[in-house]
Amino acid sequence: MSERDRGGDGVDLTRRSLLQTAGAAAVATSLGGCLSGDESPAAGPNVDEETAYGTCWMCHHACGQKLTVRDGTAVDITGVDGHPRGSAGPGTEGTLCPKGQAELEKLYDPDRITQPYIREDGELREADWDEAFEYTARRLEEFADEHGSEKMLDAASWSTTNVHSYFWGNLYGTPERIGRGRHVCHGGSHVSGDLMGIGTSDIRFVDYQHSDYIIMWGRNVFEAFAGQWEAKQLLDAIDDGATLVTIDPQHTQTAEKADYWLPIEPRTDGALALAMGHVILEEELHDEEFIEEQTYGFDSYREAVEDKTPEWAAEITGIDADLIREIAIGFAEAAPAAGIAMWTGVGQYSEAQKASQNIFALHGLVGNIDRPGGLRMWQPPAMSLNPFAERGIDLPNNAADKTPALRKYDEYAGIPARHLSGIVHDLVPEMVDNGHIMGMFNHYDNPLNDGSTQAWLEAVETMDLVITIDAYWNDLTRNADVVFPEAIQLEKDTLINYAPLWSAYNDRTWVTASKAVHEPMGECKSGYQIYKGIAEEMGWGEYFPWENEAEYSDDMLANIDYSFEEVAAENYVLLDEYGYEQWEDRGFPTATGRFQFDLDQEHEYLQAAMEAGIETGPQWQPPGTWGHETDEEYPLHLYDTRSVFFTFSADQVLDHLTEQYARKHGLEAEDYRGNYLAINPADAEPRDIETGDMVTVETPTGSGELMAYVSERTRPGFATAEFGFGTGTGHEEGTNTMMLHDGQFDPISSQVDRHMPGEVRKNGGD
């Protein structure tokens, strides 16, 4: 058990110290290199000053931004009070994390791409928009004639406009689509949540406001949260007396605040979950009524945990059997006001699908689903699912009769994931070699950093046509045939283009929007304008009648009694109320209409499980079933991590964030601004490694150099490095962790396996 008020490594968390790290000083620093004293007007009687709103998209969780604009220049940025994602709820302060505050630096960053580029005679050159649109349309038509549109990969990912899916699927006609959730973020839990009936979004968030017992399982919510609301409400729950348990190989900032920290052996989460289920049944703390009336396949679950005692799990997980028993009893006794928050920590290794299934089963066991304090089933607003229909547009579906390569060709017949997914991120380079994918369109994300970087680099060079929308130069934009510069959030009208769910308002639906605060820098355009421009040049202008994103957003809000302008004027609006136990009226989204411990009805998972040789219900799947194991040559477990400063490798280019990241590690005096290898003293000392030393990390397939950070907050045998630095990224210093990756993925979910066995040596040593 850790002492709740004692900070680790000299850090003590409060809501303000954690969530508004930079404050006004951050804004001054981030603007320091962009605006001189003469260019940043001081407030005065003759200065035109106004307040405007933004919607932060730096990590895609849409916290509200409040800006002060003087004579057309944004000079201050803060959170929006009461915002669903940026505050703890009604009457509470809105704040921004370092990423959200750094958007002013991004706005005025002289290194941004602000002009279209096209490739001519093998070289990228500047072009105007008319020329870029004409060039792109011609290349797309030539591509379709030579290869067929089905060989173009839509890798648009998290665009701020959803028209990309209509453009590539409905109009251009490609069935090849790759996103983040299933493939690179939390594939195992994504599959399990869908299979068991709690969805792919609701699996992550607890009803913190009413919870008495919260387990952060592989989540460091104080550094990698889904909006400010989550971390703030967890702090409030702690202050109100809720018990916090953190299960993580690292003593994170979340573990620092926890009542219990369980430094679990990597990749053994599934064993711990089964043992907890064993204890709950043994102590008769399960919810018999919920199980009888709302679940399916319970007998299979009971059999799966029958011999999974805490003593059995202790040998596997490294967690004391008595502590396992204590946590299980505490969780069950607090239920239904008890919840488990889980995301990438149990989603990014090869056995994670079965591990997450074992964990989710605990929700059904104690009956905490959609009850106060448990796992909330969030409701979206009634946004229009088809804005085209609002205009009477009969949109074709040119991809409808085309089969993704993963399911079409014999080369991939041995991949169980083909039954559940249209594509596998780590197989894309092989598909390029086989001629099954020959082009790619990318928006915002950089798939080069999401797995098998070296293979992806080679694949991009082989593709006949690569088009990207981005704000910075990296190995993808440098190798593209077309580079479109997109306006950032402060320069364009923005409405969340997916139906917003989880937030500080656990009983209300909501929407958030903002108008452009600033004119686009250089020649930048919004994502919508870029798609519209290509479509018109392709002869598809009739399908894009909206002049701008605001008009399109109005049609997305057709079922809601607010226009885009009205929402943007307030930054957010709260809509319908909804209650708990929604499954009473509508059931669970499964074939049985129940929460499923197991299944025997027709489901694509059945075929995938049979081919993979696993059970369809909860099961212990030991490390090494699919993913690599450590050995004498490569004895360390290597993982990559996320911090509050960066997201998707998109923010490392911002100087202020890399400075904050260096200060966090006490290494700001070093002439190095890459990522750090966090390693335990027990592993560092035999290797003669100290904090600040440059080290080389090696895996069976790659190596890289970065700086060491020696800390007891990382368990022995476990080392981590921040994702998004090095080769392939826009920030070349440090090591791209996916350059060490060899293409290993979960054959069920298709998730990139981010666990790698490795070794570390001090540079200049033996």
C-alpha positions in Angstrom: 0.0 0.0 0.0 1.3 3.5 -0.8 0.7 6.6 1.2 -1.8 8.7 -0.6 -0.2 12.1 0.2 3.4 11.2 -0.3 4.8 12.1 -3.7 7.3 10.0 -5.6 10.5 11.4 -7.0 9.6 14.7 -5.3 6.3 15.1 -7.1 3.0 15.8 -5.3 -0.1 15.8 -7.3 -3.0 18.2 -7.0 -5.6 19.1 -9.6 -3.8 22.3 -10.6 -0.2 21.0 -10.5 -1.1 18.0 -12.7 -3.6 19.4 -15.1 -2.5 23.0 -15.6 1.2 22.3 -15.5 2.3 25.2 -17.5 -0.1 28.1 -16.7 0.4 31.5 -18.1 4.2 31.0 -18.2 3.7 28.3 -20.8 1.8 30.7 -23.1 4.5 33.3 -22.8 7.2 30.8 -23.5 5.5 29.2 -26.4 4.9 32.5 -28.0 8.3 33.8 -27.2 10.0 32.6 -30.3 7.1 33.6 -32.5 6.1 37.1 -31.5 8.3 40.0 -30.6 7.3 42.6 -28.1 6.2 44.9 -30.9 4.2 42.1 -32.6 2.3 41.1 -29.5 0.2 44.1 -28.6 -0.4 45.0 -25.0 -3.9 45.6 -23.8 -4.9 49.2 -23.8 -7.7 51.6 -24.7 -7.0 51.4 -28.4 -6.5 47.6 -28.6 -9.2 45.5 -30.1 -9.5 42.6 -27.6 -12.0 39.8 -27.7 -12.7 36.3 -26.2 -13.0 33.4 -28.5 -13.3 29.6 -28.2 -11.4 26.6 -29.5 -11.9 22.9 -29.5 -8.6 21.1 -28.7 -7.9 18.2 -31.0 -4.3 17.6 -30.0 -5.2 14.2 -28.5 -8.7 14.1 -30.1 -10.5 14.4 -26.8 -11.9 17.9 -27.5 -11.4 19.9 -24.3 -12.7 23.4 -24.6 -10.3 26.3 -25.1 -10.9 29.9 -24.2 -8.7 32.4 -26.0 -7.9 36.1 -25.7 -7.4 37.7 -29.1 -5.8 41.1 -29.4 -5.8 42.9 -32.8 -6.1 39.5 -34.5 -3.4 37.8 -32.5 -4.1 35.1 -30.0 -2.2 35.9 -26.8 -3.7 33.7 -24.1 -5.3 30.3 -23.9 -7.1 28.6 -20.9 -9.7 26.0 -20.3 -13.5 26.6 -20.4 -15.3 26.3 -17.1 -17.9 23.6 -16.9 -16.8 22.0 -20.2 -17.8 18.3 -20.5 -14.3 17.2 -21.4 -12.2 20.0 -19.9 -13.6 20.3 -16.3 -14.9 18.1 -13.5 -18.5 19.2 -14.3 -21.0 22.0 -13.6 -19.5 24.9 -11.7 -16.0 23.7 -11.9 -12.9 25.2 -13.5 -11.9 24.3 -17.0 -8.2 23.8 -17.6 -5.9 22.6 -20.4 -3.0 20.1 -20.3 0.4 21.0 -21.7 -0.7 19.8 -25.2 -3.8 22.0 -25.2 -1.8 25.0 -24.0 0.9 24.4 -26.7 -1.6 25.0 -29.5 -0.6 28.7 -29.5 3.0 27.6 -30.2 1.7 25.4 -33.0 -0.4 28.3 -34.4 2.6 30.5 -34.8 5.3 27.9 -35.4 7.4 29.0 -38.3 8.3 25.3 -39.1 4.7 24.4 -40.0 4.0 23.3 -43.6 1.8 26.2 -44.9 2.0 25.6 -48.7 0.8 22.6 -50.9 3.6 20.4 -52.4 3.5 18.0 -55.3 6.2 15.7 -56.6 7.7 16.5 -60.0 10.7 14.7 -61.6 11.2 12.9 -58.3 11.3 16.0 -56.2 8.7 17.8 -54.0 8.0 21.4 -55.0 5.6 24.1 -53.9 2.3 24.4 -55.8 -0.7 26.6 -55.5 -4.1 25.0 -54.6 -5.5 24.8 -58.1 -2.4 23.0 -59.3 -2.3 20.7 -56.3 -6.0 19.7 -56.7 -5.6 19.1 -60.4 -2.4 17.1 -59.9 -4.1 15.0 -57.2 -7.2 14.3 -59.2 -5.2 13.2 -62.2 -2.9 10.9 -60.2 -6.0 9.3 -58.5 -7.6 8.7 -61.9 -4.4 7.2 -63.2 -4.0 5.1 -60.1 -7.6 3.7 -60.5 -7.0 2.9 -64.2 -3.7 1.1 -63.5 -4.3 -0.7 -60.2 -8.0 -0.3 -59.3 -9.2 2.0 -56.6 -9.4 -1.0 -54.2 -5.6 -0.9 -53.9 -5.7 2.6 -52.3 -5.4 2.6 -48.5 -7.5 5.1 -46.5 -5.3 5.9 -43.5 -7.1 9.2 -42.7 -7.5 8.3 -39.0 -8.6 11.1 -36.7 -9.5 13.9 -39.1 -11.6 16.8 -37.6 -14.0 16.2 -40.5 -15.6 12.9 -41.2 -16.1 13.4 -44.9 -12.9 11.4 -45.6 -14.8 8.1 -45.1 -17.4 9.2 -47.7 -14.8 10.4 -50.1 -12.6 7.2 -50.1 -15.2 4.5 -49.5 -18.4 5.9 -51.2 -16.9 7.8 -54.0 -13.4 6.6 -54.8 -14.4 3.1 -53.9 -11.6 1.6 -51.7 -12.5 -1.0 -49.0 -9.1 -0.6 -47.5 -9.4 1.4 -44.3 -7.1 1.6 -41.3 -7.6 3.5 -38.1 -6.2 3.7 -34.7 -8.5 2.0 -32.2 -8.5 -1.7 -33.3 -5.0 -1.7 -34.8 -2.6 0.3 -32.7 -4.4 1.6 -29.6 -6.3 -1.1 -27.7 -7.1 -3.9 -30.1 -7.4 -6.7 -27.6 -9.9 -4.9 -25.3 -11.6 -3.5 -28.4 -12.5 -7.0 -29.6 -13.4 -8.2 -26.1 -15.6 -5.2 -25.3 -17.6 -5.7 -28.5 -17.8 -9.5 -28.0 -19.1 -9.2 -24.4 -21.6 -6.4 -24.9 -20.0 -3.4 -23.3 -18.9 -1.9 -26.6 -15.5 -0.5 -27.7 -15.8 2.9 -26.0 -17.6 2.2 -22.7 -14.9 -0.3 -21.7 -12.6 2.5 -20.5 -14.5 4.9 -18.1 -15.9 4.6 -14.6 -18.7 6.6 -13.2 -16.2 8.3 -11.0 -18.7 10.7 -9.3 -20.4 7.8 -7.5 -17.7 5.2 -7.2 -16.3 3.9 -3.9 -13.7 1.5 -5.4 -11.7 2.2 -8.6 -9.2 0.0 -10.3 -6.9 1.6 -12.8 -5.8 -1.5 -14.7 -2.8 -0.6 -16.9 -3.9 3.0 -17.0 -2.0 6.1 -15.9 -5.0 8.4 -16.0 -3.1 11.4 -14.6 -0.8 11.5 -17.6 -2.8 9.8 -20.4 -6.4 10.8 -19.9 -9.4 11.0 -22.2 -9.9 14.7 -21.5 -9.3 16.8 -18.4 -12.7 15.6 -16.8 -11.4 12.1 -16.2 -8.3 12.9 -14.1 -10.2 15.6 -12.3 -13.1 13.4 -11.3 -10.7 10.7 -10.2 -9.0 13.2 -7.9 -12.5 14.2 -6.6 -13.3 10.6 -6.0 -10.1 10.1 -4.0 -10.9 13.2 -1.9 -14.3 11.8 -1.2 -12.8 8.6 0.2 -12.9 6.2 -2.8 -10.3 3.4 -2.8 -7.9 3.6 -5.7 -6.0 0.5 -6.9 -3.4 0.8 -9.7 -2.2 -2.3 -11.5 0.9 -1.4 -13.5 4.6 -2.5 -13.8 5.5 1.2 -13.3 4.9 3.4 -10.3 3.1 6.0 -12.3 1.7 9.3 -11.2 -1.6 7.4 -10.8 0.0 4.8 -8.7 1.5 7.6 -6.6 -2.1 8.6 -5.5 -3.3 5.0 -5.1 -4.1 3.1 -1.9 -2.7 0.0 -3.5 -0.1 -0.3 -6.2 0.3 -3.8 -7.7 3.5 -3.9 -9.8 2.4 -6.8 -11.9 4.7 -9.0 -14.0 4.2 -7.8 -17.6 1.6 -9.7 -19.7 0.0 -11.5 -16.7 -3.1 -9.4 -16.3 -5.3 -12.3 -17.3 -4.1 -14.5 -14.5 -4.8 -11.8 -11.9 -8.3 -11.2 -13.2 -9.2 -15.0 -13.2 -7.9 -15.3 -9.6 -10.0 -12.3 -8.5 -13.0 -14.0 -10.1 -12.2 -17.2 -8.2 -12.1 -15.3 -4.9 -15.4 -13.4 -5.6 -17.2 -16.7 -6.3 -15.6 -18.4 -3.3 -16.7 -15.7 -1.0 -20.1 -15.6 -2.6 -19.8 -11.9 -3.4 -21.1 -12.2 -6.9 -24.4 -10.6 -8.0 -26.6 -13.7 -8.5 -29.7 -11.7 -9.7 -27.7 -9.8 -12.4 -26.0 -13.0 -13.6 -29.2 -14.9 -13.8 -31.2 -12.2 -15.6 -28.7 -10.2 -17.6 -25.8 -12.5 -18.6 -25.1 -15.5 -20.9 -22.4 -18.2 -20.5 -21.8 -18.0 -16.8 -21.2 -21.7 -16.3 -18.3 -21.5 -18.7 -16.9 -18.6 -16.7 -17.3 -20.5 -13.4 -15.4 -23.4 -14.8 -12.6 -21.2 -16.1 -11.9 -19.7 -12.7 -12.5 -22.8 -10.6 -8.9 -23.7 -10.1 -7.4 -20.2 -10.5 -6.6 -19.5 -6.9 -4.7 -16.4 -5.6 -1.8 -18.8 -4.9 -1.8 -19.9 -8.5 -1.9 -16.3 -9.7 0.8 -15.2 -7.3 3.4 -17.5 -8.9 2.6 -15.9 -12.3 2.0 -12.3 -11.5 4.4 -11.6 -8.7 1.5 -10.2 -6.6 1.1 -11.7 -3.1 -1.9 -14.1 -2.8 -3.3 -12.3 0.3 -3.2 -9.0 -1.6 -5.0 -10.5 -4.5 -7.7 -11.8 -2.2 -7.9 -8.4 -0.5 -8.4 -6.5 -3.7 -10.9 -8.9 -5.1 -13.0 -8.7 -1.9 -12.8 -5.0 -1.7 -13.9 -4.6 -5.3 -16.8 -7.0 -4.9 -18.0 -5.6 -1.6 -18.1 -2.0 -3.0 -20.0 -3.1 -6.1 -21.9 -2.0 -7.9 -20.2 1.3 -6.9 -16.9 -0.1 -8.1 -15.4 0.1 -11.6 -12.3 -0.9 -13.6 -10.8 1.7 -16.0 -8.7 -0.1 -18.7 -7.3 0.9 -22.0 -4.0 0.5 -23.8 -2.1 -1.1 -20.9 -4.1 -4.3 -21.4 -4.6 -3.8 -25.1 -1.1 -3.7 -26.7 0.4 -7.1 -26.4 -0.3 -10.3 -28.2 -2.2 -12.0 -25.4 -4.2 -8.9 -24.5 -7.5 -9.9 -26.1 -7.9 -12.9 -23.7 -6.5 -10.9 -20.8 -9.1 -8.1 -21.3 -11.9 -10.6 -21.7 -10.9 -12.0 -18.3 -11.0 -8.5 -16.8 -14.3 -7.5 -18.4 -15.9 -10.7 -16.9 -15.4 -9.1 -13.5 -18.0 -6.5 -14.4 -20.6 -9.1 -15.2 -19.7 -11.0 -12.1 -20.4 -8.2 -9.7 -23.2 -6.6 -11.7 -21.7 -3.1 -11.8 -22.5 -2.3 -15.5 -24.4 1.0 -15.9 -25.1 1.3 -12.2 -23.9 4.3 -10.1 -20.2 4.1 -9.5 -19.6 1.3 -11.9 -18.8 1.0 -15.6 -21.1 3.6 -17.3 -22.8 3.0 -20.6 -22.6 6.5 -22.1 -25.1 7.9 -24.5 -24.3 9.9 -27.6 -26.3 12.9 -28.9 -28.7 12.4 -31.7 -26.4 13.7 -34.4 -27.2 12.9 -38.0 -25.5 9.8 -39.2 -25.8 10.8 -42.8 -25.5 14.6 -43.5 -25.8 13.8 -47.2 -29.4 12.6 -46.7 -30.2 15.9 -45.1 -29.5 17.5 -48.4 -31.3 14.8 -50.4 -28.0 13.5 -51.9 -28.1 9.9 -53.1 -24.6 9.0 -52.2 -23.2 6.0 -54.1 -21.3 3.2 -52.3 -18.5 2.3 -54.7 -16.7 0.1 -52.2 -19.7 -2.1 -51.4 -18.8 -4.9 -53.8 -15.1 -4.9 -53.2 -13.3 -7.2 -50.7 -10.4 -6.1 -48.6 -7.2 -7.8 -49.6 -6.9 -9.5 -46.2 -10.0 -11.5 -46.9 -9.6 -11.8 -50.6 -6.2 -13.4 -51.2 -4.8 -16.8 -50.1 -1.6 -15.3 -48.8 -3.5 -14.1 -45.7 -5.7 -17.2 -45.2 -3.8 -18.2 -42.0 -4.5 -14.9 -40.3 -7.4 -15.3 -37.8 -7.9 -11.5 -37.5 -9.2 -11.4 -41.1 -12.6 -12.6 -39.7 -12.7 -9.5 -37.4 -10.9 -6.9 -39.3 -10.5 -5.6 -42.8 -6.8 -5.0 -42.4 -3.8 -5.6 -40.2 -1.4 -2.7 -39.7 1.7 -4.8 -39.5 0.7 -6.7 -42.7 0.4 -3.5 -44.9 4.1 -3.7 -45.9 3.7 -7.3 -47.0 0.5 -6.3 -48.9 2.5 -3.7 -50.7 5.2 -6.3 -51.6 2.4 -8.5 -52.9 0.9 -5.7 -55.0 -2.4 -5.8 -53.1 -2.0 -2.2 -51.8 -0.2 0.3 -54.0 -1.2 3.7 -52.6 -2.2 5.5 -49.4 -4.0 8.6 -48.3 -3.0 9.8 -44.8 -4.6 12.5 -42.6 -3.1 13.7 -39.3 -1.8 10.3 -38.2 1.6 8.9 -39.2 1.4 5.1 -39.6 5.2 4.9 -39.9 5.3 5.3 -36.1 2.6 2.8 -35.2 4.4 -0.4 -35.9 7.1 -2.0 -38.0 8.6 1.4 -38.9 11.4 0.1 -41.1 9.0 -2.1 -43.2 6.6 0.8 -43.5 9.3 3.2 -44.7 10.2 0.7 -47.4 6.5 0.2 -48.3 5.9 4.0 -48.7 8.8 4.2 -51.1 7.3 1.3 -53.1 3.8 2.7 -53.3 2.9 4.4 -56.6 0.9 7.2 -54.9 1.0 8.7 -51.4 -1.1 11.7 -50.5 -0.9 13.2 -47.0 -2.5 16.0 -45.0 -0.1 17.3 -42.3 1.3 20.3 -40.5 5.0 19.2 -40.3 7.7 17.4 -42.2 8.5 13.8 -41.3 9.5 10.7 -43.2 6.0 10.3 -44.5 5.5 13.8 -45.8 9.0 13.9 -47.2 8.2 10.7 -49.2 4.7 11.7 -50.3 3.6 12.6 -53.8 1.2 15.3 -52.5 1.4 17.2 -49.2 -1.6 19.3 -48.2 -1.1 21.8 -45.4 -4.1 21.7 -43.1 -5.3 24.5 -40.9 -5.0 23.7 -37.2 -8.0 23.8 -34.8 -7.7 27.5 -34.0 -7.8 28.3 -37.7 -11.0 26.5 -38.7 -14.6 25.8 -37.7 -14.7 22.6 -35.6 -17.5 20.3 -34.5 -16.6 16.9 -33.0 -17.2 14.7 -36.0 -18.0 11.6 -34.0 -20.9 11.3 -31.5 -19.3 12.5 -28.2 -19.8 10.1 -25.3 -18.0 10.0 -22.0 -17.6 13.3 -20.1 -17.9 15.0 -16.8 -21.7 14.9 -17.3 -22.5 11.2 -16.7 -26.3 11.7 -17.2 -26.4 14.2 -20.2 -25.6 14.0 -23.8 -23.7 17.0 -25.2 -21.9 18.6 -28.2 -19.0 21.0 -28.5 -17.9 23.3 -31.3 -15.9 26.3 -32.0 -15.4 28.9 -34.8 -12.1 29.8 -36.3 -10.1 32.1 -33.9 -7.4 33.0 -36.4 -6.9 33.3 -40.1 -5.0 30.2 -41.5 -1.3 30.6 -41.6 0.2 30.8 -45.1 -2.0 28.9 -47.6 -3.4 26.4 -45.1 -7.0 25.1 -45.6 -9.3 23.1 -43.4 -9.6 19.4 -44.0 -13.1 19.8 -45.4 -12.0 22.4 -47.9 -9.2 20.0 -49.0 -11.6 17.1 -49.6 -14.1 19.4 -51.4 -11.3 20.7 -53.6 -10.2 17.2 -54.7 -13.8 16.1 -55.1 -14.7 19.0 -57.4 -11.6 18.3 -59.6 -12.6 14.6 -59.7 -16.1 15.6 -61.0 -17.8 14.9 -57.7 -18.7 18.4 -56.8 -22.4 17.6 -56.6 -21.7 15.5 -53.5 -20.1 18.4 -51.7 -22.7 21.2 -51.8 -21.6 22.7 -48.5 -19.4 25.8 -48.8 -17.6 25.2 -45.6 -17.4 23.0 -42.5 -19.9 25.1 -40.6 -22.6 24.4 -43.2 -21.8 20.7 -43.1 -21.9 20.7 -39.3 -25.4 22.3 -39.4 -26.6 19.2 -41.2 -24.8 16.9 -38.7 -26.8 18.7 -36.0 -30.1 18.4 -38.0 -31.7 16.3 -35.2 -30.6 18.6 -32.4 -32.2 22.0 -31.6 -29.0 23.9 -32.1 -27.2 25.3 -35.1 -23.5 25.1 -35.4 -23.3 28.9 -34.8 -25.3 28.5 -31.6 -23.1 25.7 -30.2 -19.9 27.5 -31.2 -21.0 30.7 -29.5 -21.2 28.8 -26.1 -18.4 26.3 -26.9 -20.6 23.5 -25.6 -24.3 22.7 -24.9 -25.8 20.0 -22.8 -28.7 18.1 -24.3 -30.9 15.1 -23.2 -30.8 13.5 -19.8 -30.5 9.7 -19.4 -30.5 7.3 -16.5 -28.8 4.1 -15.3 -29.5 0.4 -16.0 -30.3 1.1 -19.7 -29.9 -2.6 -20.4 -33.3 -3.1 -18.6 -35.1 -1.6 -21.7 -32.8 -2.2 -24.6 -30.6 -5.1 -23.5 -26.9 -5.5 -24.4 -25.7 -5.1 -28.0 -25.1 -8.8 -28.4 -26.9 -11.6 -30.3 -28.3 -12.8 -26.9 -29.2 -9.3 -25.7 -27.2 -10.1 -22.6 -23.7 -9.5 -21.2 -21.7 -12.5 -22.6 -19.2 -14.4 -20.5 -19.0 -16.8 -23.4 -20.9 -17.4 -26.7 -22.0 -20.3 -28.8 -24.1 -18.4 -31.4 -22.8 -17.4 -34.8 -20.2 -14.7 -34.5 -17.0 -13.9 -36.5 -15.0 -14.5 -33.3 -15.9 -18.2 -33.3 -14.0 -18.8 -36.5 -11.1 -16.7 -35.5 -10.8 -18.4 -32.1 -11.0 -21.9 -33.7 -8.2 -21.1 -36.1 -6.1 -19.6 -33.3 -6.7 -22.6 -31.0 -8.2 -20.7 -28.1 -11.5 -20.8 -26.2 -14.3 -18.4 -26.9 -14.8 -17.6 -23.2 -12.4 -16.4 -20.5 -9.1 -18.3 -20.4 -5.5 -18.0 -19.1 -3.2 -17.3 -22.0 0.4 -17.3 -20.8 3.0 -14.9 -22.2 4.7 -16.4 -25.3 1.5 -18.0 -26.6 2.0 -15.6 -29.5 4.2 -12.7 -28.5 7.9 -12.9 -28.0 9.4 -14.0 -24.6 12.5 -12.6 -22.9 15.6 -14.8 -22.8 19.2 -14.7 -21.7 20.2 -12.6 -24.7 17.3 -10.3 -24.5 16.3 -10.3 -20.8 14.3 -7.1 -20.4 10.7 -6.4 -21.2 10.5 -3.3 -23.4 7.4 -1.2 -23.8 6.6 2.2 -25.1 4.5 4.7 -23.1 2.5 7.9 -23.4 2.8 11.1 -21.4 0.8 14.2 -20.9 3.1 16.1 -23.2 2.7 14.2 -26.5 0.1 12.4 -28.6 0.4 10.2 -31.7 4.0 11.5 -32.3 2.4 14.8 -33.5 3.6 17.2 -30.7 7.2 16.3 -30.2 8.0 19.0 -32.8 6.9 21.7 -30.4 9.9 23.0 -28.4 8.0 23.9 -25.3 6.6 20.4 -24.8 10.0 18.8 -25.2 11.4 21.3 -22.7 8.7 20.3 -20.2 9.3 16.6 -20.8 13.0 17.1 -20.1 12.3 19.1 -16.9 10.0 16.3 -15.7 13.0 14.0 -15.8 15.4 16.5 -14.3 17.4 16.5 -17.5 16.8 19.9 -18.9 20.5 20.8 -18.5 21.5 18.0 -20.9 22.0 18.8 -24.6 19.4 16.2 -25.6 15.7 16.5 -26.3 14.7 13.0 -27.4 12.9 10.3 -25.4 14.3 8.6 -22.3 14.7 4.9 -21.4 13.2 4.5 -17.9 15.1 1.6 -16.2 15.2 0.3 -12.7 18.5 0.7 -10.7 18.7 -3.1 -10.3 19.0 -3.3 -14.1 21.0 -0.2 -14.6 23.8 -0.8 -12.0 25.1 -4.1 -13.5 25.2 -2.3 -16.9 27.0 0.7 -15.4 24.2 3.0 -16.5 23.3 6.2 -14.7 20.7 8.9 -15.4 21.9 11.0 -18.3 24.0 8.3 -20.0 23.4 7.7 -23.6 22.5 4.0 -24.1 21.7 1.7 -27.0 18.6 -0.5 -26.8 18.6 -3.7 -28.8 15.9 -6.2 -29.8 16.2 -9.2 -32.1 15.3 -7.0 -35.0 16.6 -3.5 -34.3 18.5 -1.0 -32.2 18.4 2.7 -31.2 20.1 5.3 -29.1 18.5 7.4 -26.4 19.2 8.8 -22.9 18.7 6.7 -19.7 16.5 7.7 -16.8 17.2 5.5 -13.8 14.2 5.2 -11.4 12.9 2.8 -8.8 9.4 3.7 -10.1 10.0 1.1 -12.9 10.0 -2.5 -11.7 13.1 -4.6 -12.3 13.2 -6.3 -15.6 10.9 -3.7 -17.2 12.0 -0.7 -19.2 10.0 1.9 -21.2 10.5 4.7 -23.6 8.1 7.4 -24.8 6.5 6.7 -28.2 6.9 9.1 -31.2 10.6 10.1 -31.3 13.4 9.3 -33.8 13.3 7.9 -37.3 10.1 8.4 -39.1 8.8 11.2 -36.9 9.0 14.9 -37.2 11.4 14.9 -34.2 14.5 13.0 -35.2 16.3 13.0 -31.9 15.9 9.9 -29.7 14.7 6.4 -30.8 11.5 5.4 -32.5 10.4 2.5 -30.4 8.7 1.0 -33.5 12.1 0.8 -35.2 12.7 -2.0 -32.7 9.5 -3.8 -33.7 9.5 -6.8 -36.0 5.9 -7.0 -37.1 4.5 -9.1 -34.2 0.7 -8.6 -33.7 -2.2 -10.2 -31.9 -3.6 -12.7 -34.5 -7.1 -12.2 -33.1 -7.5 -8.5 -32.8 -4.7 -7.4 -35.3 -3.3 -5.1 -32.6 0.4 -4.2 -32.9 2.3 -6.1 -30.2 4.1 -3.3 -28.5 6.0 -5.6 -26.1 9.5 -6.5 -27.2 12.3 -8.4 -25.4 15.5 -6.5 -25.4 18.8 -5.6 -23.9 20.4 -2.2 -23.0 24.1 -1.3 -23.0 25.8 2.0 -22.1 27.3 3.7 -25.1 31.1 3.6 -25.0 31.1 0.6 -22.7 32.1 -3.0 -23.4 
